[in-house]
Structures are given as C-alpha cells and as structure tokens.
C-alpha cells in the first residue's frame, strides 16, 4: 500500500528559486532511493485562519511563503529503507548544502494512504 511523507515549510519569498533548486537536488535523491513521486507546492491561496492555519503551523513571517510538499512511496518498508539511506548519504549534509529556509520550523510526518479517488 502506498505511503506518503508530507512537509510544510515557511520559505522566505525572496528564496523561491533557491528553494526550487534545493528541491530539485534533494527530490532526485528521494527518487533514487525508491520514491515514486515528489511534489513541491508554493503557497498561492493559503488563508489565515481564526484558530489555526498553515502560517501558524510553521510560524511563517510576513516575508515568507508557505510551501507544501509530499513524497509518495510504494510502501512503508521502501520509505523506511529510503529515508535511512538519505540520512546516511553525505549529499544530505546541511553544512555542504544549506537549506534556503529555517528547517527548525518545518513540520513533517508519514501517512498511510487511507483513501484515493481518481477521475
């Protein structure tokens, strides 16, 4: 059964191209280690809520845009093995390739596919 990793990140709006270049580099590693699809979304119609919202979730500042990304894996076992390989891969060293956003404010999690509808 497919497995999904989801990420929400506050990215300085001025760093959009740096974010996409960073994503191209690291998303290819996800694919190399078994992911079947990686999607990067750049906030366009992200409302501010009255109780909670994406902005609050990542403590986004006025000069930041919320990015929403996900990685699709064929199953959790492939994901677990792929993520272990990524953590051990020297290309993932943040001192060699710094993130163009504050990684401490990124939220992420792994999800079992509960329902999928296609058209």
Secondary structure, DSSP 8 states (H G I E B T S, - for coil): --EEEEEEEEEEGGGHHHHHHHHHHHHHHHHHTTEEEEEEEE-SS----SS--HHHHTT--TTEEEEEEEEEESSHHHHHHHHHHHHH-GGG-TTTS--SS-GGG-EEEEEE-------
